Amino acid sequence: MKLGVISDIHLDVNEQYPVVELLAKEAERRKLEGLLLAGDISNGPKSTLRHLEQMKKRLPVPFWFVPGNHDMWDQEQEYMDSWQIYEEYKKYEECLCGKSVQVGNSILLGNIGWYDYSFGDEAYSIEDFQKKSRNGRVWQDSIWVRWNRDDRQLAKAMCEELEEIIKEHKGKRTISVTHMIALPELKVPLERVNWDYFNAFLGSRELGEMYERNGVSCAVMGHVHYRKRILKNQVDYVCACLNYHTEWQTQDPGEELRKTMQEIEA
């Protein structure tokens, strides 16, 4: 069963482009049988939930998703905390958080993942990372996301949840989807100013280690606004971020989407 993989479609920032329609056309062109969306559909639950309904109506194939950190942004302060938002997403049949789905010969599972600062430069302290601010730049999760839990504890809990579900399907082909990255090879290059610090908020080394010790076949992720695919220790790591239109390499959104989307077998 052939699935398309993409993340960080940012439908609100990219609203001047028909991204959902282009996703539908690309799914038909490639004869896909499903789509995996690895988070950052748009900024905040009100926008993301609306776009999820749009995709359910317009996409010609089933899709599955996990939310990204942008999907969790409560900029209008309408929710008690981030857990309440997360539960809204989990109500969707298409949401992989906390569940497993048999698709073709594979088991799909996933959650948002989180960051534990393990990709940040060791020159900084835990207290430095907890500030989520460097040289006048602020990591926006510190303003709009309220888990009421330490980042490192949350990252560990998300990883443990995935591992429990993976172990339930021991011996089967498993495809895990998170928004956060699981490999240091996927970090933002250090020649980018301040990213020795901000890489701390991209994911967790523990996630990749867990995938490898449990024999996960494919790990889908996003978040970094880079596009890379790495086969490491028999795990196929796929990061296919569409990104903001201001970051695109071409002026043609259809071409940009075609260049971004990856395919995997389920």
VEXVEXMI-265330 format. One record per residue (C-alpha): x, y, z; residue in one letter; residue number from 1. Coordinates in nm, 2 decimals. Each point is the difference from the previous one (the first is absolute). Last residue first. Layout:
# VEXVEXMI-265330
X; Y; Z; a; NUM
...
END
This chain:
# VEXVEXMI-265330
0.27; 0.02; 0.42; a; 266
0.24; 0.12; -0.26; e; 265
0.15; 0.35; 0.02; i; 264
-0.01; 0.30; -0.23; e; 263
0.14; 0.34; 0.05; q; 262
-0.16; 0.34; -0.07; m; 261
0.23; 0.31; -0.01; t; 260
0.09; 0.02; -0.37; k; 259
-0.36; -0.06; -0.11; r; 258
-0.11; 0.27; 0.25; l; 257
0.24; 0.25; -0.13; e; 256
-0.09; -0.08; -0.36; e; 255
-0.37; 0.07; 0.08; g; 254
0.09; 0.31; 0.20; p; 253
0.19; 0.15; -0.30; d; 252
0.22; 0.30; 0.10; q; 251
0.29; -0.23; 0.08; t; 250
0.23; -0.07; 0.29; q; 249
-0.27; 0.06; 0.26; w; 248
0.09; 0.17; 0.33; e; 247
-0.24; 0.30; -0.04; t; 246
-0.27; -0.26; -0.09; h; 245
0.03; -0.13; 0.36; y; 244
0.11; -0.36; 0.03; n; 243
-0.07; -0.31; -0.21; l; 242
0.18; -0.22; 0.25; c; 241
0.09; -0.36; -0.10; a; 240
0.20; -0.17; 0.27; c; 239
0.02; -0.38; -0.04; v; 238
0.22; -0.22; 0.21; y; 237
0.01; -0.36; -0.14; d; 236
0.13; -0.21; 0.29; v; 235
0.25; -0.28; -0.08; q; 234
0.27; 0.14; 0.22; n; 233
-0.02; 0.33; -0.19; k; 232
-0.18; 0.06; -0.33; l; 231
-0.03; 0.38; -0.03; i; 230
-0.25; 0.21; -0.19; r; 229
0.03; 0.38; 0.01; k; 228
-0.21; 0.30; -0.05; r; 227
0.04; 0.30; 0.23; y; 226
-0.26; 0.21; 0.17; h; 225
0.11; -0.15; 0.34; v; 224
-0.34; -0.10; 0.12; h; 223
-0.05; -0.32; -0.20; g; 222
-0.01; -0.37; 0.09; m; 221
-0.06; -0.35; -0.15; v; 220
0.18; -0.30; 0.15; a; 219
0.00; -0.32; -0.21; c; 218
0.07; -0.37; 0.08; s; 217
0.01; 0.02; 0.38; v; 216
0.23; -0.28; 0.13; g; 215
-0.06; 0.06; 0.37; n; 214
0.36; 0.09; 0.09; r; 213
0.02; 0.24; -0.30; e; 212
-0.32; 0.18; 0.07; y; 211
0.09; 0.06; 0.36; m; 210
0.34; 0.14; -0.08; e; 209
-0.17; 0.24; -0.25; g; 208
-0.24; 0.12; 0.27; l; 207
0.27; 0.03; 0.26; e; 206
0.19; 0.24; -0.22; r; 205
-0.29; 0.25; 0.05; s; 204
-0.17; 0.27; -0.20; g; 203
0.03; 0.35; -0.15; l; 202
0.01; 0.23; 0.30; f; 201
0.37; -0.04; 0.08; a; 200
0.08; 0.09; -0.36; n; 199
-0.07; 0.36; 0.12; f; 198
0.34; 0.03; 0.18; y; 197
0.25; -0.11; -0.26; d; 196
-0.26; 0.15; -0.23; w; 195
0.09; 0.36; 0.10; n; 194
0.11; 0.10; -0.36; v; 193
-0.03; -0.27; -0.26; r; 192
0.35; -0.13; -0.06; e; 191
-0.10; -0.27; 0.26; l; 190
-0.20; -0.19; -0.25; p; 189
-0.36; -0.06; 0.12; v; 188
-0.02; -0.35; 0.15; k; 187
-0.09; -0.30; -0.21; l; 186
0.33; -0.19; 0.05; e; 185
-0.06; 0.03; 0.38; p; 184
-0.28; -0.26; -0.04; l; 183
-0.36; -0.03; 0.14; a; 182
-0.18; 0.31; -0.13; i; 181
-0.32; 0.14; 0.15; m; 180
-0.33; -0.02; -0.19; h; 179
-0.04; -0.37; 0.07; t; 178
-0.10; -0.29; -0.23; v; 177
0.10; -0.36; 0.06; s; 176
-0.03; -0.27; -0.27; i; 175
0.02; -0.36; 0.13; t; 174
0.05; -0.32; -0.19; r; 173
-0.11; -0.28; 0.23; k; 172
0.22; -0.22; 0.22; g; 171
-0.11; 0.18; 0.32; k; 170
-0.33; 0.17; -0.03; h; 169
-0.07; 0.07; 0.36; e; 168
0.36; 0.10; 0.04; k; 167
-0.06; 0.29; -0.24; i; 166
-0.29; 0.12; 0.21; i; 165
0.21; 0.00; 0.32; e; 164
0.29; 0.17; -0.18; e; 163
-0.23; 0.28; -0.13; l; 162
-0.12; 0.08; 0.35; e; 161
0.35; -0.01; 0.14; e; 160
0.12; 0.25; -0.26; c; 159
-0.29; 0.24; 0.08; m; 158
0.07; -0.04; 0.38; a; 157
0.37; 0.07; -0.05; k; 156
-0.06; 0.31; -0.21; a; 155
-0.25; 0.13; 0.26; l; 154
0.24; -0.05; 0.29; q; 153
0.27; 0.18; -0.20; r; 152
-0.23; 0.29; -0.08; d; 151
-0.11; 0.04; 0.37; d; 150
-0.37; -0.01; 0.04; r; 149
-0.28; 0.25; 0.01; n; 148
-0.06; -0.08; -0.37; w; 147
-0.06; 0.36; -0.08; r; 146
0.09; 0.10; -0.36; v; 145
-0.04; 0.36; -0.13; w; 144
0.27; 0.20; 0.17; i; 143
0.29; -0.24; 0.06; s; 142
-0.10; -0.18; -0.33; d; 141
0.10; 0.32; -0.17; q; 140
0.38; -0.05; 0.04; w; 139
0.11; 0.35; 0.06; v; 138
0.27; 0.19; -0.19; r; 137
0.17; 0.29; 0.18; g; 136
0.34; -0.16; 0.01; n; 135
-0.13; -0.33; 0.13; r; 134
-0.34; -0.09; 0.16; s; 133
-0.15; -0.33; 0.09; k; 132
0.07; 0.08; 0.37; k; 131
0.00; -0.37; 0.08; q; 130
0.29; -0.05; -0.24; f; 129
0.23; 0.22; 0.21; d; 128
-0.11; -0.17; 0.32; e; 127
0.09; -0.33; -0.15; i; 126
0.35; 0.14; -0.06; s; 125
0.15; 0.11; -0.33; y; 124
0.35; -0.11; -0.12; a; 123
-0.15; -0.34; -0.06; e; 122
-0.15; 0.13; -0.33; d; 121
-0.36; -0.09; -0.04; g; 120
-0.12; -0.33; -0.15; f; 119
-0.06; -0.16; 0.34; s; 118
-0.23; 0.29; 0.10; y; 117
-0.28; -0.24; 0.10; d; 116
-0.23; 0.07; -0.29; y; 115
-0.35; -0.14; -0.07; w; 114
-0.17; -0.28; -0.18; g; 113
-0.33; 0.09; -0.17; i; 112
-0.13; -0.35; 0.01; n; 111
0.02; -0.31; -0.22; g; 110
-0.12; -0.33; -0.13; l; 109
-0.04; -0.17; -0.34; l; 108
0.02; -0.38; -0.01; i; 107
0.11; -0.14; -0.34; s; 106
-0.11; -0.26; -0.25; n; 105
-0.27; 0.22; -0.15; g; 104
-0.10; 0.24; 0.26; v; 103
-0.07; -0.13; 0.35; q; 102
-0.05; 0.30; 0.24; v; 101
0.16; 0.05; 0.34; s; 100
-0.11; 0.24; 0.27; k; 99
0.13; 0.26; 0.24; g; 98
0.02; 0.28; -0.25; c; 97
-0.07; -0.13; -0.35; l; 96
-0.26; 0.26; -0.09; c; 95
-0.22; -0.10; -0.30; e; 94
-0.29; -0.12; 0.22; e; 93
0.00; 0.35; 0.15; y; 92
-0.07; 0.01; 0.37; k; 91
0.37; 0.01; 0.06; k; 90
0.02; 0.35; -0.14; y; 89
-0.24; 0.14; 0.26; e; 88
0.20; -0.19; 0.27; e; 87
0.31; 0.19; -0.10; y; 86
-0.18; 0.33; 0.04; i; 85
-0.10; -0.09; 0.35; q; 84
0.35; -0.12; 0.08; w; 83
0.13; 0.34; -0.12; s; 82
-0.17; 0.18; 0.29; d; 81
-0.33; 0.15; 0.11; m; 80
-0.09; 0.09; -0.36; y; 79
-0.12; 0.32; -0.16; e; 78
0.32; 0.21; 0.04; q; 77
-0.03; 0.15; -0.36; e; 76
0.36; -0.09; -0.08; q; 75
-0.05; -0.36; 0.12; d; 74
0.29; -0.15; -0.20; w; 73
-0.03; -0.38; -0.02; m; 72
-0.02; -0.02; -0.38; d; 71
0.32; 0.19; 0.00; h; 70
0.17; -0.27; 0.21; n; 69
-0.10; -0.27; -0.24; g; 68
-0.31; -0.21; 0.00; p; 67
0.01; -0.36; -0.12; v; 66
-0.17; -0.11; -0.33; f; 65
-0.16; -0.27; -0.20; w; 64
-0.15; 0.03; -0.35; f; 63
-0.25; -0.20; -0.21; p; 62
0.01; 0.06; -0.37; v; 61
-0.18; 0.24; -0.24; p; 60
0.07; 0.31; 0.22; l; 59
-0.28; 0.26; -0.01; r; 58
-0.25; -0.07; 0.27; k; 57
0.22; -0.14; 0.27; k; 56
0.26; 0.27; -0.09; m; 55
-0.25; 0.28; 0.06; q; 54
-0.10; -0.15; 0.34; e; 53
0.37; -0.01; 0.09; l; 52
0.03; 0.36; -0.11; h; 51
-0.26; 0.11; 0.24; r; 50
0.16; -0.20; 0.29; l; 49
0.33; 0.17; -0.09; t; 48
-0.13; 0.35; 0.01; s; 47
-0.18; -0.02; 0.33; k; 46
0.27; -0.23; 0.14; p; 45
0.29; 0.24; -0.04; g; 44
0.24; 0.10; -0.28; n; 43
-0.03; -0.23; -0.30; s; 42
0.06; -0.36; -0.11; i; 41
0.31; -0.01; 0.20; d; 40
0.01; -0.38; 0.03; g; 39
0.14; -0.31; -0.16; a; 38
-0.27; -0.05; -0.26; l; 37
-0.02; -0.36; -0.14; l; 36
-0.19; -0.05; -0.32; l; 35
-0.19; -0.30; -0.15; g; 34
-0.04; -0.23; -0.30; e; 33
0.23; 0.20; -0.23; l; 32
-0.05; -0.02; -0.38; k; 31
0.29; 0.25; -0.05; r; 30
-0.21; 0.23; -0.20; r; 29
-0.31; -0.05; 0.22; e; 28
0.19; 0.08; 0.32; a; 27
0.16; 0.30; -0.18; e; 26
-0.33; 0.14; -0.10; k; 25
-0.14; -0.03; 0.35; a; 24
0.31; 0.16; 0.15; l; 23
-0.03; 0.28; -0.25; l; 22
-0.36; 0.06; 0.10; e; 21
0.10; 0.01; 0.36; v; 20
0.29; 0.24; -0.07; v; 19
-0.21; 0.25; -0.21; p; 18
0.24; 0.29; 0.06; y; 17
-0.08; 0.34; 0.16; q; 16
-0.07; -0.19; 0.32; e; 15
0.37; -0.09; 0.05; n; 14
0.03; 0.15; 0.35; v; 13
-0.34; -0.15; 0.08; d; 12
0.06; -0.34; -0.17; l; 11
0.33; -0.05; 0.18; h; 10
0.09; -0.32; -0.20; i; 9
0.26; -0.10; 0.26; d; 8
0.00; -0.37; -0.09; s; 7
-0.01; -0.24; -0.29; i; 6
-0.01; -0.37; -0.07; v; 5
-0.18; -0.18; -0.28; g; 4
-0.11; -0.36; 0.06; l; 3
0.02; -0.29; -0.24; k; 2
-0.16; -0.33; 0.11; m; 1
END
